[in-house]
Amino acid sequence: MNPFKIFAATLFSGSKPEEKVDLQTIYDISINSISQKPINLKDFEGKHILFVNVASKCGFTPQYTELQKLHEAYKNKLVVIGLPCNQFGGQEPGKAKDIETFCEINYGVKFLITEKIDVKGKNQHSLYRWLTNKAINGVKTSTVKWNFQKYLVDDKGKLVDYFFSNTNPMSSKITKHLK
């Protein structure tokens, strides 16, 4: 194995280089809704999950409309989860109630919105550690580059792929996995 990969796996997993990293499942991760109620990801087993780090004051914010369309079009096969994050240009400065109201009034959002989290750095939420680290998810490593980056997990809890901010939520790059 490449020494850098061993170092990276160690850095992100907290294990020693000689230790094998146990792959955690997406269903083992805890996160709260925007109203601080626990979301049990295990409840979504059997459906794909699209995780999107969202922000209210971003050039990509109009994607809420397409995320809502995706949510409605594939509601029997997909759960869309928006994760507010203020790490990119301070574009999600609001408190929970502000974010919730903004999403509902401006975009009619009915899909799940979580508590505000960090998607990178030393306070990275465990969900994003899983999504971005091959040593944990078993598929690939990535870096969250900006707001509205999307991560698709299949109906068995395996990471499918990630899509940069400029990928429209209704793009065939995403929907082909839902057919």
TIVO-2410 file (N, C-alpha, C; in nm, 3 decimals):
# residues 179
REC num residu      c1      c2      c3 atome chaine
REC   1      M   0.085  -0.119   0.000     N      A
REC   1      M   0.000   0.000   0.000    CA      A
REC   1      M   0.089   0.125   0.000     C      A
REC   2      N   0.049   0.222  -0.070     N      A
REC   2      N   0.117   0.351  -0.079    CA      A
REC   2      N   0.131   0.412   0.062     C      A
REC   3      P   0.251   0.457   0.101     N      A
REC   3      P   0.270   0.514   0.236    CA      A
REC   3      P   0.177   0.632   0.266     C      A
REC   4      F   0.149   0.716   0.164     N      A
REC   4      F   0.058   0.828   0.186    CA      A
REC   4      F  -0.082   0.777   0.220     C      A
REC   5      K  -0.125   0.671   0.150     N      A
REC   5      K  -0.258   0.615   0.179    CA      A
REC   5      K  -0.265   0.560   0.321     C      A
REC   6      I  -0.157   0.497   0.364     N      A
REC   6      I  -0.153   0.446   0.503    CA      A
REC   6      I  -0.162   0.564   0.599     C      A
REC   7      F  -0.083   0.671   0.573     N      A
REC   7      F  -0.087   0.789   0.659    CA      A
REC   7      F  -0.227   0.850   0.660     C      A
REC   8      A  -0.289   0.865   0.542     N      A
REC   8      A  -0.422   0.926   0.532    CA      A
REC   8      A  -0.525   0.840   0.605     C      A
REC   9      A  -0.518   0.710   0.586     N      A
REC   9      A  -0.613   0.620   0.653    CA      A
REC   9      A  -0.597   0.631   0.804     C      A
REC  10      T  -0.472   0.641   0.849     N      A
REC  10      T  -0.445   0.656   0.992    CA      A
REC  10      T  -0.498   0.789   1.044     C      A
REC  11      L  -0.470   0.895   0.972     N      A
REC  11      L  -0.512   1.028   1.013    CA      A
REC  11      L  -0.663   1.037   1.029     C      A
REC  12      F  -0.736   0.985   0.931     N      A
REC  12      F  -0.881   0.999   0.932    CA      A
REC  12      F  -0.952   0.895   1.018     C      A
REC  13      S  -0.889   0.780   1.039     N      A
REC  13      S  -0.958   0.675   1.113    CA      A
REC  13      S  -0.918   0.673   1.260     C      A
REC  14      G  -0.806   0.735   1.293     N      A
REC  14      G  -0.759   0.733   1.431    CA      A
REC  14      G  -0.686   0.604   1.466     C      A
REC  15      S  -0.666   0.514   1.369     N      A
REC  15      S  -0.599   0.387   1.395    CA      A
REC  15      S  -0.450   0.400   1.370     C      A
REC  16      K  -0.375   0.300   1.412     N      A
REC  16      K  -0.232   0.294   1.383    CA      A
REC  16      K  -0.215   0.234   1.244     C      A
REC  17      P  -0.106   0.267   1.173     N      A
REC  17      P  -0.089   0.220   1.036    CA      A
REC  17      P  -0.101   0.069   1.020     C      A
REC  18      E  -0.054  -0.007   1.118     N      A
REC  18      E  -0.057  -0.153   1.104    CA      A
REC  18      E  -0.196  -0.212   1.133     C      A
REC  19      E  -0.285  -0.133   1.189     N      A
REC  19      E  -0.419  -0.180   1.220    CA      A
REC  19      E  -0.509  -0.177   1.097     C      A
REC  20      K  -0.590  -0.280   1.084     N      A
REC  20      K  -0.691  -0.279   0.979    CA      A
REC  20      K  -0.807  -0.194   1.029     C      A
REC  21      V  -0.856  -0.105   0.945     N      A
REC  21      V  -0.968  -0.019   0.983    CA      A
REC  21      V  -1.097  -0.096   0.963     C      A
REC  22      D  -1.179  -0.107   1.066     N      A
REC  22      D  -1.310  -0.170   1.051    CA      A
REC  22      D  -1.402  -0.073   0.981     C      A
REC  23      L  -1.466  -0.120   0.877     N      A
REC  23      L  -1.557  -0.035   0.804    CA      A
REC  23      L  -1.687  -0.019   0.883     C      A
REC  24      Q  -1.721   0.102   0.911     N      A
REC  24      Q  -1.845   0.136   0.979    CA      A
REC  24      Q  -1.953   0.146   0.872     C      A
REC  25      T  -2.076   0.111   0.905     N      A
REC  25      T  -2.182   0.128   0.807    CA      A
REC  25      T  -2.244   0.266   0.826     C      A
REC  26      I  -2.303   0.316   0.720     N      A
REC  26      I  -2.371   0.445   0.724    CA      A
REC  26      I  -2.482   0.442   0.829     C      A
REC  27      Y  -2.537   0.324   0.852     N      A
REC  27      Y  -2.650   0.310   0.943    CA      A
REC  27      Y  -2.611   0.319   1.091     C      A
REC  28      D  -2.481   0.318   1.119     N      A
REC  28      D  -2.432   0.329   1.257    CA      A
REC  28      D  -2.412   0.473   1.301     C      A
REC  29      I  -2.426   0.567   1.208     N      A
REC  29      I  -2.394   0.707   1.237    CA      A
REC  29      I  -2.515   0.781   1.291     C      A
REC  30      S  -2.492   0.865   1.391     N      A
REC  30      S  -2.599   0.944   1.453    CA      A
REC  30      S  -2.594   1.087   1.402     C      A
REC  31      I  -2.711   1.142   1.377     N      A
REC  31      I  -2.724   1.283   1.340    CA      A
REC  31      I  -2.863   1.328   1.382     C      A
REC  32      N  -2.878   1.456   1.408     N      A
REC  32      N  -3.007   1.510   1.449    CA      A
REC  32      N  -3.070   1.591   1.337     C      A
REC  33      S  -3.201   1.598   1.341     N      A
REC  33      S  -3.273   1.685   1.248    CA      A
REC  33      S  -3.249   1.830   1.288     C      A
REC  34      I  -3.295   1.920   1.207     N      A
REC  34      I  -3.278   2.063   1.236    CA      A
REC  34      I  -3.348   2.101   1.366     C      A
REC  35      S  -3.452   2.024   1.404     N      A
REC  35      S  -3.522   2.050   1.530    CA      A
REC  35      S  -3.465   1.966   1.645     C      A
REC  36      Q  -3.343   1.913   1.624     N      A
REC  36      Q  -3.269   1.838   1.726    CA      A
REC  36      Q  -3.331   1.704   1.763     C      A
REC  37      K  -3.413   1.648   1.674     N      A
REC  37      K  -3.465   1.512   1.696    CA      A
REC  37      K  -3.372   1.414   1.627     C      A
REC  38      P  -3.339   1.302   1.693     N      A
REC  38      P  -3.247   1.205   1.632    CA      A
REC  38      P  -3.304   1.150   1.500     C      A
REC  39      I  -3.218   1.138   1.402     N      A
REC  39      I  -3.252   1.074   1.275    CA      A
REC  39      I  -3.183   0.938   1.277     C      A
REC  40      N  -3.259   0.833   1.261     N      A
REC  40      N  -3.203   0.698   1.257    CA      A
REC  40      N  -3.184   0.659   1.110     C      A
REC  41      L  -3.061   0.665   1.061     N      A
REC  41      L  -3.035   0.635   0.920    CA      A
REC  41      L  -3.073   0.492   0.885     C      A
REC  42      K  -3.075   0.404   0.983     N      A
REC  42      K  -3.116   0.264   0.962    CA      A
REC  42      K  -3.260   0.258   0.910     C      A
REC  43      D  -3.341   0.358   0.945     N      A
REC  43      D  -3.480   0.363   0.896    CA      A
REC  43      D  -3.486   0.374   0.744     C      A
REC  44      F  -3.376   0.414   0.681     N      A
REC  44      F  -3.375   0.434   0.536    CA      A
REC  44      F  -3.311   0.319   0.462     C      A
REC  45      E  -3.276   0.213   0.534     N      A
REC  45      E  -3.222   0.094   0.468    CA      A
REC  45      E  -3.325   0.046   0.366     C      A
REC  46      G  -3.279   0.013   0.247     N      A
REC  46      G  -3.370  -0.026   0.138    CA      A
REC  46      G  -3.399   0.088   0.043     C      A
REC  47      K  -3.352   0.209   0.077     N      A
REC  47      K  -3.366   0.325  -0.011    CA      A
REC  47      K  -3.227   0.387  -0.030     C      A
REC  48      H  -3.210   0.453  -0.142     N      A
REC  48      H  -3.090   0.533  -0.162    CA      A
REC  48      H  -3.101   0.657  -0.074     C      A
REC  49      I  -2.987   0.713  -0.037     N      A
REC  49      I  -2.985   0.838   0.039    CA      A
REC  49      I  -2.892   0.935  -0.034     C      A
REC  50      L  -2.940   1.056  -0.057     N      A
REC  50      L  -2.858   1.161  -0.115    CA      A
REC  50      L  -2.831   1.265  -0.007     C      A
REC  51      F  -2.705   1.276   0.033     N      A
REC  51      F  -2.663   1.374   0.133    CA      A
REC  51      F  -2.608   1.496   0.059     C      A
REC  52      V  -2.656   1.615   0.098     N      A
REC  52      V  -2.613   1.739   0.033    CA      A
REC  52      V  -2.584   1.843   0.140     C      A
REC  53      N  -2.460   1.896   0.140     N      A
REC  53      N  -2.432   2.006   0.233    CA      A
REC  53      N  -2.489   2.133   0.172     C      A
REC  54      V  -2.579   2.197   0.243     N      A
REC  54      V  -2.657   2.309   0.189    CA      A
REC  54      V  -2.624   2.440   0.261     C      A
REC  55      A  -2.658   2.550   0.192     N      A
REC  55      A  -2.638   2.684   0.248    CA      A
REC  55      A  -2.740   2.778   0.186     C      A
REC  56      S  -2.790   2.872   0.265     N      A
REC  56      S  -2.898   2.962   0.222    CA      A
REC  56      S  -2.851   3.080   0.139     C      A
REC  57      K  -2.723   3.113   0.144     N      A
REC  57      K  -2.675   3.234   0.076    CA      A
REC  57      K  -2.567   3.201  -0.027     C      A
REC  58      C  -2.587   3.096  -0.101     N      A
REC  58      C  -2.490   3.046  -0.197    CA      A
REC  58      C  -2.546   3.059  -0.339     C      A
REC  59      G  -2.459   3.072  -0.435     N      A
REC  59      G  -2.503   3.074  -0.574    CA      A
REC  59      G  -2.573   2.947  -0.616     C      A
REC  60      F  -2.548   2.836  -0.545     N      A
REC  60      F  -2.613   2.708  -0.575    CA      A
REC  60      F  -2.742   2.688  -0.496     C      A
REC  61      T  -2.779   2.782  -0.411     N      A
REC  61      T  -2.899   2.769  -0.327    CA      A
REC  61      T  -3.025   2.737  -0.408     C      A
REC  62      P  -3.043   2.789  -0.530     N      A
REC  62      P  -3.162   2.751  -0.608    CA      A
REC  62      P  -3.173   2.600  -0.635     C      A
REC  63      Q  -3.066   2.525  -0.609     N      A
REC  63      Q  -3.075   2.379  -0.624    CA      A
REC  63      Q  -3.174   2.318  -0.526     C      A
REC  64      Y  -3.213   2.392  -0.422     N      A
REC  64      Y  -3.318   2.341  -0.333    CA      A
REC  64      Y  -3.441   2.302  -0.415     C      A
REC  65      T  -3.474   2.379  -0.518     N      A
REC  65      T  -3.590   2.349  -0.602    CA      A
REC  65      T  -3.574   2.213  -0.668     C      A
REC  66      E  -3.457   2.188  -0.725     N      A
REC  66      E  -3.432   2.060  -0.793    CA      A
REC  66      E  -3.420   1.945  -0.693     C      A
REC  67      L  -3.366   1.972  -0.575     N      A
REC  67      L  -3.362   1.868  -0.471    CA      A
REC  67      L  -3.502   1.828  -0.429     C      A
REC  68      Q  -3.593   1.927  -0.418     N      A
REC  68      Q  -3.731   1.897  -0.383    CA      A
REC  68      Q  -3.797   1.815  -0.494     C      A
REC  69      K  -3.770   1.851  -0.620     N      A
REC  69      K  -3.824   1.773  -0.734    CA      A
REC  69      K  -3.774   1.629  -0.730     C      A
REC  70      L  -3.644   1.614  -0.703     N      A
REC  70      L  -3.585   1.480  -0.694    CA      A
REC  70      L  -3.650   1.402  -0.581     C      A
REC  71      H  -3.667   1.467  -0.468     N      A
REC  71      H  -3.732   1.406  -0.351    CA      A
REC  71      H  -3.872   1.356  -0.388     C      A
REC  72      E  -3.948   1.437  -0.456     N      A
REC  72      E  -4.085   1.400  -0.494    CA      A
REC  72      E  -4.087   1.292  -0.602     C      A
REC  73      A  -4.001   1.303  -0.700     N      A
REC  73      A  -4.000   1.209  -0.812    CA      A
REC  73      A  -3.957   1.068  -0.771     C      A
REC  74      Y  -3.870   1.058  -0.674     N      A
REC  74      Y  -3.815   0.927  -0.635    CA      A
REC  74      Y  -3.843   0.892  -0.490     C      A
REC  75      K  -3.950   0.945  -0.434     N      A
REC  75      K  -3.975   0.928  -0.290    CA      A
REC  75      K  -3.985   0.782  -0.246     C      A
REC  76      N  -4.017   0.691  -0.337     N      A
REC  76      N  -4.026   0.550  -0.299    CA      A
REC  76      N  -3.890   0.481  -0.301     C      A
REC  77      K  -3.789   0.547  -0.360     N      A
REC  77      K  -3.657   0.487  -0.374    CA      A
REC  77      K  -3.544   0.568  -0.312     C      A
REC  78      L  -3.574   0.692  -0.273     N      A
REC  78      L  -3.468   0.784  -0.233    CA      A
REC  78      L  -3.510   0.872  -0.116     C      A
REC  79      V  -3.414   0.897  -0.028     N      A
REC  79      V  -3.430   0.995   0.080    CA      A
REC  79      V  -3.327   1.104   0.054     C      A
REC  80      V  -3.372   1.227   0.045     N      A
REC  80      V  -3.283   1.342   0.030    CA      A
REC  80      V  -3.264   1.403   0.168     C      A
REC  81      I  -3.138   1.427   0.204     N      A
REC  81      I  -3.108   1.486   0.333    CA      A
REC  81      I  -3.016   1.607   0.311     C      A
REC  82      G  -3.065   1.725   0.349     N      A
REC  82      G  -2.986   1.847   0.341    CA      A
REC  82      G  -2.917   1.871   0.474     C      A
REC  83      L  -2.788   1.904   0.467     N      A
REC  83      L  -2.707   1.923   0.588    CA      A
REC  83      L  -2.649   2.064   0.586     C      A
REC  84      P  -2.712   2.158   0.658     N      A
REC  84      P  -2.662   2.295   0.661    CA      A
REC  84      P  -2.518   2.301   0.712     C      A
REC  85      C  -2.439   2.382   0.643     N      A
REC  85      C  -2.297   2.397   0.678    CA      A
REC  85      C  -2.254   2.540   0.649     C      A
REC  86      N  -2.180   2.599   0.740     N      A
REC  86      N  -2.135   2.737   0.727    CA      A
REC  86      N  -1.985   2.747   0.699     C      A
REC  87      Q  -1.925   2.641   0.645     N      A
REC  87      Q  -1.780   2.638   0.627    CA      A
REC  87      Q  -1.731   2.696   0.495     C      A
REC  88      F  -1.820   2.729   0.405     N      A
REC  88      F  -1.779   2.778   0.274    CA      A
REC  88      F  -1.831   2.919   0.255     C      A
REC  89      G  -1.746   3.015   0.274     N      A
REC  89      G  -1.781   3.155   0.255    CA      A
REC  89      G  -1.883   3.209   0.354     C      A
REC  90      G  -1.902   3.140   0.468     N      A
REC  90      G  -1.999   3.187   0.568    CA      A
REC  90      G  -2.140   3.198   0.511     C      A
REC  91      Q  -2.174   3.107   0.420     N      A
REC  91      Q  -2.300   3.120   0.346    CA      A
REC  91      Q  -2.420   3.053   0.414     C      A
REC  92      E  -2.401   3.001   0.534     N      A
REC  92      E  -2.515   2.949   0.613    CA      A
REC  92      E  -2.503   3.000   0.755     C      A
REC  93      P  -2.522   3.133   0.773     N      A
REC  93      P  -2.500   3.194   0.905    CA      A
REC  93      P  -2.618   3.177   1.001     C      A
REC  94      G  -2.734   3.140   0.951     N      A
REC  94      G  -2.856   3.139   1.031    CA      A
REC  94      G  -2.861   3.033   1.139     C      A
REC  95      K  -2.952   3.053   1.231     N      A
REC  95      K  -2.983   2.955   1.335    CA      A
REC  95      K  -3.081   2.854   1.277     C      A
REC  96      A  -3.106   2.747   1.349     N      A
REC  96      A  -3.190   2.637   1.300    CA      A
REC  96      A  -3.326   2.686   1.249     C      A
REC  97      K  -3.395   2.765   1.327     N      A
REC  97      K  -3.529   2.812   1.288    CA      A
REC  97      K  -3.523   2.898   1.162     C      A
REC  98      D  -3.419   2.983   1.151     N      A
REC  98      D  -3.402   3.066   1.031    CA      A
REC  98      D  -3.384   2.979   0.906     C      A
REC  99      I  -3.301   2.876   0.918     N      A
REC  99      I  -3.273   2.787   0.806    CA      A
REC  99      I  -3.401   2.713   0.765     C      A
REC 100      E  -3.469   2.659   0.864     N      A
REC 100      E  -3.592   2.583   0.838    CA      A
REC 100      E  -3.696   2.672   0.768     C      A
REC 101      T  -3.716   2.791   0.819     N      A
REC 101      T  -3.813   2.884   0.761    CA      A
REC 101      T  -3.771   2.923   0.619     C      A
REC 102      F  -3.645   2.953   0.599     N      A
REC 102      F  -3.594   2.990   0.467    CA      A
REC 102      F  -3.622   2.880   0.365     C      A
REC 103      C  -3.590   2.756   0.400     N      A
REC 103      C  -3.608   2.643   0.308    CA      A
REC 103      C  -3.754   2.621   0.273     C      A
REC 104      E  -3.840   2.632   0.373     N      A
REC 104      E  -3.982   2.607   0.352    CA      A
REC 104      E  -4.047   2.720   0.272     C      A
REC 105      I  -4.024   2.843   0.311     N      A
REC 105      I  -4.089   2.957   0.245    CA      A
REC 105      I  -4.038   2.979   0.104     C      A
REC 106      N  -3.906   2.974   0.085     N      A
REC 106      N  -3.848   3.006  -0.045    CA      A
REC 106      N  -3.846   2.890  -0.145     C      A
REC 107      Y  -3.840   2.767  -0.095     N      A
REC 107      Y  -3.824   2.654  -0.187    CA      A
REC 107      Y  -3.922   2.540  -0.162     C      A
REC 108      G  -4.011   2.553  -0.065     N      A
REC 108      G  -4.109   2.448  -0.038    CA      A
REC 108      G  -4.045   2.316   0.001     C      A
REC 109      V  -3.933   2.321   0.068     N      A
REC 109      V  -3.859   2.201   0.104    CA      A
REC 109      V  -3.938   2.114   0.202     C      A
REC 110      K  -3.955   1.989   0.164     N      A
REC 110      K  -4.023   1.891   0.250    CA      A
REC 110      K  -3.930   1.776   0.287     C      A
REC 111      F  -3.811   1.771   0.225     N      A
REC 111      F  -3.717   1.664   0.258    CA      A
REC 111      F  -3.646   1.698   0.389     C      A
REC 112      L  -3.577   1.601   0.444     N      A
REC 112      L  -3.511   1.616   0.574    CA      A
REC 112      L  -3.398   1.720   0.570     C      A
REC 113      I  -3.396   1.803   0.670     N      A
REC 113      I  -3.285   1.897   0.692    CA      A
REC 113      I  -3.231   1.865   0.831     C      A
REC 114      T  -3.100   1.857   0.841     N      A
REC 114      T  -3.038   1.823   0.970    CA      A
REC 114      T  -2.992   1.947   1.045     C      A
REC 115      E  -2.939   1.921   1.161     N      A
REC 115      E  -2.870   2.025   1.237    CA      A
REC 115      E  -2.754   2.076   1.154     C      A
REC 116      K  -2.706   2.195   1.186     N      A
REC 116      K  -2.590   2.252   1.117    CA      A
REC 116      K  -2.467   2.174   1.161     C      A
REC 117      I  -2.383   2.135   1.063     N      A
REC 117      I  -2.265   2.054   1.092    CA      A
REC 117      I  -2.143   2.108   1.017     C      A
REC 118      D  -2.027   2.053   1.053     N      A
REC 118      D  -1.903   2.076   0.977    CA      A
REC 118      D  -1.883   1.954   0.887     C      A
REC 119      V  -1.850   1.979   0.761     N      A
REC 119      V  -1.830   1.870   0.665    CA      A
REC 119      V  -1.682   1.845   0.637     C      A
REC 120      K  -1.596   1.926   0.699     N      A
REC 120      K  -1.451   1.909   0.683    CA      A
REC 120      K  -1.383   1.966   0.807     C      A
REC 121      G  -1.253   1.939   0.818     N      A
REC 121      G  -1.175   1.996   0.928    CA      A
REC 121      G  -1.180   1.915   1.056     C      A
REC 122      K  -1.125   1.974   1.162     N      A
REC 122      K  -1.111   1.901   1.289    CA      A
REC 122      K  -1.244   1.869   1.356     C      A
REC 123      N  -1.349   1.944   1.324     N      A
REC 123      N  -1.482   1.916   1.381    CA      A
REC 123      N  -1.575   1.850   1.281     C      A
REC 124      Q  -1.516   1.784   1.180     N      A
REC 124      Q  -1.596   1.717   1.078    CA      A
REC 124      Q  -1.691   1.616   1.142     C      A
REC 125      H  -1.817   1.624   1.103     N      A
REC 125      H  -1.917   1.531   1.156    CA      A
REC 125      H  -1.883   1.389   1.112     C      A
REC 126      S  -1.912   1.292   1.197     N      A
REC 126      S  -1.882   1.152   1.166    CA      A
REC 126      S  -1.947   1.105   1.036     C      A
REC 127      L  -2.060   1.161   0.999     N      A
REC 127      L  -2.123   1.126   0.871    CA      A
REC 127      L  -2.030   1.161   0.756     C      A
REC 128      Y  -1.972   1.280   0.760     N      A
REC 128      Y  -1.882   1.321   0.652    CA      A
REC 128      Y  -1.746   1.254   0.661     C      A
REC 129      R  -1.705   1.210   0.780     N      A
REC 129      R  -1.585   1.127   0.787    CA      A
REC 129      R  -1.610   0.999   0.709     C      A
REC 130      W  -1.730   0.941   0.725     N      A
REC 130      W  -1.765   0.819   0.654    CA      A
REC 130      W  -1.775   0.846   0.503     C      A
REC 131      L  -1.845   0.951   0.465     N      A
REC 131      L  -1.867   0.981   0.323    CA      A
REC 131      L  -1.738   1.011   0.248     C      A
REC 132      T  -1.639   1.070   0.315     N      A
REC 132      T  -1.520   1.118   0.246    CA      A
REC 132      T  -1.395   1.032   0.265     C      A
REC 133      N  -1.403   0.923   0.335     N      A
REC 133      N  -1.284   0.846   0.369    CA      A
REC 133      N  -1.298   0.699   0.327     C      A
REC 134      K  -1.220   0.659   0.226     N      A
REC 134      K  -1.225   0.521   0.176    CA      A
REC 134      K  -1.193   0.419   0.285     C      A
REC 135      A  -1.104   0.455   0.378     N      A
REC 135      A  -1.069   0.362   0.486    CA      A
REC 135      A  -1.191   0.328   0.572     C      A
REC 136      I  -1.291   0.413   0.569     N      A
REC 136      I  -1.412   0.389   0.647    CA      A
REC 136      I  -1.528   0.342   0.559     C      A
REC 137      N  -1.549   0.406   0.442     N      A
REC 137      N  -1.663   0.370   0.356    CA      A
REC 137      N  -1.633   0.256   0.260     C      A
REC 138      G  -1.505   0.224   0.240     N      A
REC 138      G  -1.468   0.112   0.155    CA      A
REC 138      G  -1.474   0.138   0.005     C      A
REC 139      V  -1.508   0.260  -0.036     N      A
REC 139      V  -1.526   0.287  -0.179    CA      A
REC 139      V  -1.428   0.392  -0.231     C      A
REC 140      K  -1.432   0.513  -0.176     N      A
REC 140      K  -1.343   0.618  -0.225    CA      A
REC 140      K  -1.327   0.730  -0.124     C      A
REC 141      T  -1.217   0.803  -0.144     N      A
REC 141      T  -1.187   0.920  -0.063    CA      A
REC 141      T  -1.218   1.044  -0.146     C      A
REC 142      S  -1.269   1.147  -0.081     N      A
REC 142      S  -1.299   1.272  -0.149    CA      A
REC 142      S  -1.282   1.387  -0.050     C      A
REC 143      T  -1.291   1.507  -0.103     N      A
REC 143      T  -1.289   1.627  -0.022    CA      A
REC 143      T  -1.411   1.709  -0.059     C      A
REC 144      V  -1.480   1.762   0.039     N      A
REC 144      V  -1.593   1.849   0.011    CA      A
REC 144      V  -1.535   1.983  -0.033     C      A
REC 145      K  -1.567   2.023  -0.156     N      A
REC 145      K  -1.509   2.143  -0.215    CA      A
REC 145      K  -1.592   2.269  -0.192     C      A
REC 146      W  -1.727   2.254  -0.184     N      A
REC 146      W  -1.813   2.371  -0.172    CA      A
REC 146      W  -1.952   2.326  -0.130     C      A
REC 147      N  -2.039   2.423  -0.108     N      A
REC 147      N  -2.179   2.395  -0.076    CA      A
REC 147      N  -2.245   2.318  -0.191     C      A
REC 148      F  -2.342   2.237  -0.156     N      A
REC 148      F  -2.423   2.160  -0.250    CA      A
REC 148      F  -2.346   2.050  -0.321     C      A
REC 149      Q  -2.239   2.000  -0.257     N      A
REC 149      Q  -2.175   1.879  -0.306    CA      A
REC 149      Q  -2.263   1.764  -0.259     C      A
REC 150      K  -2.281   1.665  -0.345     N      A
REC 150      K  -2.377   1.558  -0.319    CA      A
REC 150      K  -2.308   1.423  -0.305     C      A
REC 151      Y  -2.355   1.343  -0.211     N      A
REC 151      Y  -2.305   1.207  -0.189    CA      A
REC 151      Y  -2.423   1.112  -0.196     C      A
REC 152      L  -2.414   1.012  -0.285     N      A
REC 152      L  -2.521   0.915  -0.301    CA      A
REC 152      L  -2.480   0.782  -0.240     C      A
REC 153      V  -2.566   0.730  -0.155     N      A
REC 153      V  -2.548   0.600  -0.091    CA      A
REC 153      V  -2.659   0.510  -0.143     C      A
REC 154      D  -2.626   0.385  -0.175     N      A
REC 154      D  -2.728   0.296  -0.232    CA      A
REC 154      D  -2.821   0.238  -0.125     C      A
REC 155      D  -2.913   0.157  -0.169     N      A
REC 155      D  -3.017   0.102  -0.081    CA      A
REC 155      D  -2.964   0.000   0.019     C      A
REC 156      K  -2.839  -0.038   0.006     N      A
REC 156      K  -2.776  -0.131   0.101    CA      A
REC 156      K  -2.675  -0.060   0.191     C      A
REC 157      G  -2.666   0.073   0.177     N      A
REC 157      G  -2.577   0.151   0.262    CA      A
REC 157      G  -2.436   0.165   0.210     C      A
REC 158      K  -2.414   0.138   0.082     N      A
REC 158      K  -2.280   0.150   0.022    CA      A
REC 158      K  -2.271   0.282  -0.054     C      A
REC 159      L  -2.158   0.352  -0.036     N      A
REC 159      L  -2.135   0.475  -0.110    CA      A
REC 159      L  -2.132   0.444  -0.258     C      A
REC 160      V  -2.212   0.517  -0.338     N      A
REC 160      V  -2.214   0.500  -0.482    CA      A
REC 160      V  -2.112   0.595  -0.544     C      A
REC 161      D  -2.126   0.724  -0.516     N      A
REC 161      D  -2.037   0.825  -0.573    CA      A
REC 161      D  -2.069   0.960  -0.511     C      A
REC 162      Y  -1.988   1.058  -0.548     N      A
REC 162      Y  -2.015   1.195  -0.507    CA      A
REC 162      Y  -2.018   1.282  -0.632     C      A
REC 163      F  -2.085   1.396  -0.620     N      A
REC 163      F  -2.108   1.485  -0.733    CA      A
REC 163      F  -2.082   1.627  -0.686     C      A
REC 164      F  -2.004   1.701  -0.765     N      A
REC 164      F  -1.971   1.838  -0.728    CA      A
REC 164      F  -2.094   1.928  -0.734     C      A
REC 165      S  -2.079   2.045  -0.679     N      A
REC 165      S  -2.189   2.142  -0.665    CA      A
REC 165      S  -2.259   2.173  -0.796     C      A
REC 166      N  -2.186   2.175  -0.906     N      A
REC 166      N  -2.247   2.212  -1.032    CA      A
REC 166      N  -2.330   2.100  -1.096     C      A
REC 167      T  -2.336   1.985  -1.034     N      A
REC 167      T  -2.420   1.876  -1.084    CA      A
REC 167      T  -2.563   1.901  -1.037     C      A
REC 168      N  -2.653   1.919  -1.134     N      A
REC 168      N  -2.794   1.939  -1.102    CA      A
REC 168      N  -2.849   1.814  -1.033     C      A
REC 169      P  -2.925   1.829  -0.926     N      A
REC 169      P  -2.981   1.712  -0.856    CA      A
REC 169      P  -3.062   1.619  -0.946     C      A
REC 170      M  -3.125   1.671  -1.052     N      A
REC 170      M  -3.204   1.588  -1.143    CA      A
REC 170      M  -3.120   1.532  -1.259     C      A
REC 171      S  -2.989   1.553  -1.254     N      A
REC 171      S  -2.900   1.504  -1.359    CA      A
REC 171      S  -2.905   1.352  -1.371     C      A
REC 172      S  -2.889   1.303  -1.492     N      A
REC 172      S  -2.885   1.159  -1.513    CA      A
REC 172      S  -2.766   1.095  -1.441     C      A
REC 173      K  -2.664   1.174  -1.409     N      A
REC 173      K  -2.551   1.121  -1.331    CA      A
REC 173      K  -2.599   1.066  -1.197     C      A
REC 174      I  -2.704   1.127  -1.144     N      A
REC 174      I  -2.762   1.083  -1.018    CA      A
REC 174      I  -2.880   0.990  -1.041     C      A
REC 175      T  -2.974   1.031  -1.126     N      A
REC 175      T  -3.099   0.956  -1.141    CA      A
REC 175      T  -3.080   0.818  -1.202     C      A
REC 176      K  -2.972   0.797  -1.280     N      A
REC 176      K  -2.948   0.664  -1.339    CA      A
REC 176      K  -2.933   0.556  -1.231     C      A
REC 177      H  -2.892   0.596  -1.113     N      A
REC 177      H  -2.876   0.501  -1.002    CA      A
REC 177      H  -3.008   0.470  -0.933     C      A
REC 178      L  -3.113   0.542  -0.967     N      A
REC 178      L  -3.241   0.529  -0.898    CA      A
REC 178      L  -3.345   0.455  -0.981     C      A
REC 179      K  -3.311   0.418  -1.101     N      A
REC 179      K  -3.407   0.354  -1.192    CA      A
REC 179      K  -3.415   0.207  -1.173     C      A
***
